[in-house]
Amino acid sequence: ISIVDSKHFSEEELFTELATNEGCVLFECESLLKASGVDFMDCPLQICLKIFVRRRLKDEAPMLYHMVLPLAVISKHFLQPPHEWETWVGLLPSNSSLDICAPGDMFAHAVINLLADKTSPKLRLKFRYHNP
């Protein structure tokens, strides 16, 4: 998973985290973007990941935005050649629940509705499958 671009972030000292659906951090990026990508070895395509955007402060790192990444839905796009898929994903503020609907529906909302919002923060994600 690569984080290749961003839009509508006004804060400074931001960084991204990829975590399990339960919130266990799998990878912390140095900054908002990670164009070189993060490899997850032997990652089941049925799991749901979460992406968090946090602000790096002196003693804490509050979460500002988040979204679900249901691999069961996303993998449909990269299981066929060329085994990669790139999309913009809108993020919700941290005070918005990601559990109000199924992860697949929430992700569809992030890709369709939040992208139409000209002010909501967005990340361009690239998913690449290395073991077809």
ABEGO torsion letter per residue (X at the ends): XBBABBBGBABBGBBBBBBBAAGBBABBBABABBAAEBBBBGBBAABBBBBBBBBBBAABBBBABBBBBBAAAAAAAAABOAGBBBBBBBBBBAABBAAABBAAAAAAAAAAAAAABAABBBBBBBBBBABX
